[in-house]
Amino acid sequence: MSESNKDHHNSRRNFLIGGISSAAALAGCLDNNHSFKTDEPVQLTGEKVKLLSVDGDIIEIDRAFLKPVPDLPSLTNDEERKGIAGKKFVMVIDLARCKNLRKCQSACNHMHQIHPGQNWIKVLGMEDSIHSAPYWQPTTCMHCDEPPCVKVCPVDATFKRQDGIVLIDSDRCIGCRFCMAACPYSTRVFNWEEPQLEEKVAEQHYSCETSMPQKKGTVGKCDFCPDMSRKGELPHCVQACPNGVFMFGDLNEDSVTNGSETFRFSDLIKEKAGYRLMEDLGTKPSVYYLPPVNRNFPYESGLENQTKEL
Amino acid sequence: MNLVWKIKQRSCNKIKKYKVENNNPISRDRIINDLVPKQFGKRGMIWTSILILICLIGAYAYYRQLTKGLVVTNMRDYVSWGIYISNFVFFVAISLVGSLITAILRLADVHWSTPLTRIAEIIAVSAIVFASLIIIVDMGRPERFMNLFLHGRLQSPIIWDVTVITTYFFISLFLLYLPLLPDLKILIAHRKPSVNKFHKLYVFLGSFWKGHKEQFRLNDKSINILCVMIIPVAFCIHTVTSWLFATTYRPGWDSTNFGAYFISGAFLVGAGAVVVAMYVFRRYYKLEKYITEFHFEKMGKIVVMLGLLYLYFNINEYLIPAFKMKKAEEEHLRELFSGSYSIMFWFAIFVGMLIPIFILITKKGRKPLPMFIAGIMVVVGAWFKRYLIVTPTLLHPFLPMQNVPESYKHYFPSWEEWAIAMGSLAGALLVITFFVRILPIIPIYETIIEQNEESQKDIAV
């Protein structure tokens, strides 16, 4: 018994020694380039700062030892992949209010620094059949509940969160573009070359929630601006639209808002006969459309922006 | 059962009769001398240099793509898969022939295909290698390739493809290597200038092979097991490749016919490639005694059968949707039948299928030269067919193509894409060329055995 105890003790001690030495080795491997290095001479200021140590003690150190923390992510990749608890984001797009102003598009392009020529939001001139009236249809990512893109992604670079948002992790994407082939709404764009970013943005820490800074050789798309939702603000497109076309909200709260008006989601969809695009494909989009009836603007008023593009 | 046996007997007799008529048994030394790899002649050197040159241009184009990004291609957000992917499908298709000639015919107890097995197997191995390479070329982030293993998700058809292609590669490699072992022994013993510089390689690859009975028994058994294994794996690689398309909603891809359609097409193009290779090797290595007109006759019939099979699946694939003309399909089909892709479409149908069938269905058509031409037609037609499967579909999305630059609305490969695609084709041919230079393309040992059996039977008669 004592023999085995001794053995046990020995192995435990060996384990500890091994652990310490490997930790030392690991510490040796880490180079000293990180921002908290202390071996360079520090000019003491004499001014002391009180800090709480990791053990819960209050310690006093010289201010000279304090260094500004570089841009560190506020959320871990795991948290970004999980999403915001208790939310189920939903968007309603009222086609009766859209006159192809494309303020949504330019705001989105500016805020996400999208490559010139590419758009995450497209305002499509639609005509369903030969005698039906044409209308303008802003198209975002549908954030499907059965997302075909997520099904085909080989590396979990695009994923569905608990709050209903489909995001892309550009640090993981291998650029196979299977998701682009799979998406029936053609919503995805690809960074065919090095993105042209402002210096400030380029230095920023990458986050799946801001989708910034974008990376060469990876896929991008509308992300429903979850970073804005975390701040309690509406997505950029919703804020930018002067006609209140976009309404954004939470299905669990049953409310959507365009910033100036707020609606009960279920009533709005019922009263105005809301629908989703390509319902027959079974993708279950999170974006609903209200049909273009009793329009605020004639279709023709939007043609100017259409021809500008051409 | 009885009937099957009788038919087998009859066809065996036919083969014997044919061989006795045309070929007196060849002596062992003669066979070795004929089949041992030969130095490149002048034409061989020119051929190899051209291939290397094309490969180098492709490598330079890929270097440009690596530094600048996929922007050097003409792929854009709508046509996000282009010539690389169609080339990938082509390579996977052509590699299926290894399983057809080696495994299916072997398990069906067909013996005439013995001299063709190695041709088929080296085509399979080099094609599958370049299929893997071209798919890496298509990736926006090739340096993240390992993510497929670190973060792989089983529900993605790409992961299935990676799995089965890797498996197929190794089985094909073994099916190439194991039958080589007795030949390596012969090559090690045969110290002639043409193969002397590869002596070390032969020793490295095959010095453990002593030719014991037990070794033969194990080798035969392993080959048999691999032959059984490779058939389902071969069906998997191309079915899964078809699923890369069929698992999406796109018109032209959203089809339950796709697996069978791809596999039948693959067997056809592979058989066509073997016919071309047979002709070239026979002509330039003077192998008329080993690859006989009898082999062409047989392969011709196989190509006709496969061509008809592929035609059948094509009819299913195009005419059934064309009967209904659903809105999304309509645009796509019109573009193929009479629109901007119609010339290529009818070229692929006629040159890739119908004309070769008509050539090979006649007895005169199954002579080496017309078969070589038909083989080339099948292979070229098949290459364009793969292009037609991939690209036009992507130009017909469900929502209209708007709010994008004009260049996004059509696709023609850039010079970099052509250079890389042609470089990969040249690379596959280069692998085959070097293989033929280093190792015997017709199995020496098996030929000796067959000729011996032949002569012994003759003596007995």
Interface residues (C-beta under 8 A of the other chain):
Chain A: Q105 G117 Q118 N119 K122 V123 L124 G125 M126 T139 P148 K151 V152 C153 P154 V155 D156 A157 R172 C173 I174 G175 C176 R177 F178 M180 A181 A182 P184 Y185 S186 R188 V189 F190 N191 W192 E193 E194 K216 G217 T218 V219 L277 M278 L281 Q306 E309
Chain B: K68 G69 L70 V71 T73 M75 R76 D77 Y78 S80 W81 D138 M139 G140 R141 P142 R144 F145 N147 L148 L150 H151 G152 R153 Q155 S156 P157 I158 I159 V162 L244 F245 T247 T248 Y249 R250 L394 P397 F398 L399 P400 M401 Q402 N403 V404 P405 Y408
